[in-house]
């Protein structure tokens, strides 16, 4: 399932024409306005006709984004953009979050057990 999240798709729902620029924006996490401006500038600054050829080839070869991948949750969308940009950094971030959660749970356990002698004795007997 995660392979579907890390693949480039045409984003026709958010696209203006064929969805190539919107797909690039979704894939990289860059605002679609900047991608479109970059494509226009590249075309005007000497990329013509190669940028148009590349655009058409991409529109022809890339798959449409499946409807179930249109995340309504912006946090999830940003997460998958982070995975595509840097899987190692995303893994590090998740490990860090789990360490923080584990530390907070240990703090809560210590607080609760220190005030409840019977529970502390039961936990010790399990060890």
Secondary structure as GFF3:
##gff-version 3
##sequence-region A 1 127
A	DSSP	alpha_helix	2	5	.	.	.	ID=ss1
A	DSSP	alpha_helix	20	28	.	.	.	ID=ss2
A	DSSP	alpha_helix	32	42	.	.	.	ID=ss3
A	DSSP	pi_helix	43	47	.	.	.	ID=ss4
A	DSSP	alpha_helix	50	61	.	.	.	ID=ss5
A	DSSP	three_ten_helix	67	69	.	.	.	ID=ss6
A	DSSP	alpha_helix	74	85	.	.	.	ID=ss7
A	DSSP	alpha_helix	87	114	.	.	.	ID=ss8
A	DSSP	alpha_helix	117	126	.	.	.	ID=ss9
###
